[in-house]
Amino acid sequence: MSDRQRVIESLPAILEEFAGILRIPSVASSPDGLRKCAKQIAAMLSKRDLDVRLVDQDGAAPLVVGKLDFGAEKTVAIYSHYDGQPVNQPNWVNDPWTPTLHAGIAEDGAPRVESISDVDEADYRLYARCTSDDKAPTQALCSALDLLGDDRPACNLLVITEGEEESGSTNFQDLLAKVPETENVDAWLICDGPVHPSRKQQVIFGARGVVSLQMTVYGPSRTLHSGHFGNWIPNPAMRLVHLLSSMRDDRGFVTIDAYSDRVLKLTAEEIQAIDAMPANDATLLEELGVNGPEDGESGLSLSTMRPAINLHGIQAGHVRNEATNAIMQTAHSSMDIRLVPDQTVAQVREDIERHVEKQRYHIVKQDPEKEALRNHEKVVKMEWGHGYEAARTPLSSPFAQSLIKAAKHHKKDLVVNPMLGGSVPISKIVATADKPAAILPIANHDNNQHGANENIRIQNLIDGILLYKTVLKNLTL
């Protein structure tokens, strides 16, 4: 019986175990849920004979640490996270913490099913928060170890699963410093993210960094009639829109002075890898109902190699049936700033704040007193979140070449990607452990991570189990 057939026969048990951790609300606003989930994952790893413990710190979600030492010469660390993004429950087809199986895309009307009958042909998907981001890798790893059975991995394993990735991995480096086993790790595999949009398996050798920014622009001390006071009293919504538009052009390129001066150029090997990636942009644009890329020409793979300023949302006043002819007191925006090598969080903050000051804004860190508003033409509150830098492992490195070779035992048409557009804390790992790292993703590209109706395609879960088994068996460092 092939490995794939064995996994398919075991699917009911695999999905039952998977549902056990998916039912636990593991978000930053639920510390109890995070701890409960950490304990459940620890139990799953212990069942596979790993030596497991939780690493704690006041105010932090526990770090799950599992060790499987065969006395091999080399050790590979495997990273994932068990926390998820907050949920806006009314937008979900089902309860986000009740794993639900659908015979296709639920938002398109695919029916709910109780069991899997023909996974090789149907686009079955399991819906719940954290299915793809990022509990699927935990389940896939456990099932891959089951599949290995008495056949040992090529390297010793150190499994690290954190509970704060979605909130910036604030305490990750401090917690990691309490794990002395990391000193013996030779390389890291980051198990997070999606496969290529073509649905081909990819191996990724870096990730953009990230830092969040909330801004508040201030107007009058009370809400005013827009007819009586419009064009005279400053409108905070308009000012915020102009401030935001000054940071990037309509093609998505950052326009802040010196912002991209410290960007590490792509190597010849990286450019060659990007050129060789599947060109399925037209299919993806059709799927997403968009005319073309933001800059009008670049492919997705190249676009995500650049720095980015992304706007999550703007909040100011009301719209549609709730709209009023009024000038509001404040306007708010939420953004994420994506970094590339060699940008640093500190330098990006400095560049952006300097740009804001050039727009004649006085920057405050908390809501200003009335005197400050009277004494300055424009006032903005800037609240920076925690963040981390980007990282990229050279494709020419021995580790990269070994991982590519191992992964090709699973899929010969492997996609080699220099850097993930999203962010995972590779730089924190590299800074702490000073070892090479790469990303081994398994989730479907259309998994709705961070949004409503997050899901994992069952075929992706099966492929992920097989990929992890193959890499564990064949990776030599």
RAFENJO-V718658 format. One record per pair of residues at least 24 apart in sequence whose ideal C-beta (glycine too) atoms are under 6 Angstrom apart, sorted by the first residue. I is the first residue (numbers start at 1). J is the second residue. If there is no record, write none. Layout:
i={I	I}
j={J	J}
This chain:
i={3	3	7	7	11	14	18	19	21	22	22	23	25	26	26	26	27	27	28	34	34	35	37	38	38	41	41	41	44	48	48	55	55	57	57	60	61	61	63	63	64	65	66	67	68	69	70	70	72	72	74	74	74	75	75	75	75	75	75	76	76	77	77	77	77	78	78	78	79	79	80	80	80	80	80	81	81	81	82	82	83	83	83	84	84	85	85	87	91	92	92	93	94	96	99	99	100	101	107	119	124	125	125	126	127	127	129	131	131	131	132	132	132	132	132	133	134	136	136	136	137	140	140	140	140	141	143	144	144	144	147	148	153	154	154	158	168	168	168	169	169	170	172	172	173	173	176	182	185	185	186	187	187	187	187	188	188	188	189	190	190	190	190	191	192	193	193	193	193	194	194	194	195	196	197	197	197	198	198	200	200	201	201	202	202	203	203	203	204	204	204	205	205	205	205	206	206	206	207	207	207	207	208	208	208	208	208	209	209	209	209	209	209	210	210	210	210	211	211	211	212	212	213	213	214	214	215	215	215	216	216	216	217	217	218	218	218	219	223	223	224	226	226	226	229	233	235	236	236	237	237	240	240	243	246	247	248	251	252	252	254	254	256	256	259	262	262	263	264	264	269	269	270	273	273	274	274	277	277	304	305	307	308	309	310	311	339	339	340	341	341	344	345	349	388	388	388	389	391	391	391	392	393	393	397	399	402	403	406	406	406	407	409	409	410	410}
j={147	466	462	465	116	143	139	99	135	99	128	97	97	82	83	84	84	86	167	61	163	62	82	62	64	82	138	161	142	142	145	175	178	171	175	171	163	164	162	175	161	179	159	158	157	156	152	156	155	156	155	186	477	155	156	158	184	185	186	155	187	158	160	185	188	159	189	191	160	190	134	137	138	161	191	134	162	165	161	163	163	165	166	129	130	166	450	129	452	452	453	453	127	129	126	128	127	126	453	458	458	455	457	456	453	455	454	454	455	456	443	447	449	454	456	449	192	443	456	461	191	442	464	465	468	468	465	465	468	469	469	469	472	475	476	185	385	386	387	425	428	386	425	428	428	432	432	433	433	435	477	399	435	436	477	429	435	437	440	424	426	437	439	440	424	420	422	439	441	441	443	445	441	415	280	284	445	278	280	413	415	411	414	415	417	403	407	416	417	420	439	393	400	418	438	391	392	419	420	423	424	426	338	339	340	390	423	339	388	389	390	423	427	336	338	387	423	337	345	387	336	385	335	384	334	383	333	380	382	330	332	381	331	380	330	373	379	329	326	328	327	325	326	327	327	327	327	330	331	316	331	331	333	359	359	309	309	295	294	295	307	309	351	355	351	342	343	340	341	342	395	396	418	416	418	301	302	301	415	421	419	340	338	337	336	335	389	390	390	390	392	389	387	384	425	427	428	427	426	427	430	419	436	438	436	436	476	438	471	474	475	471	470	474	467	470}
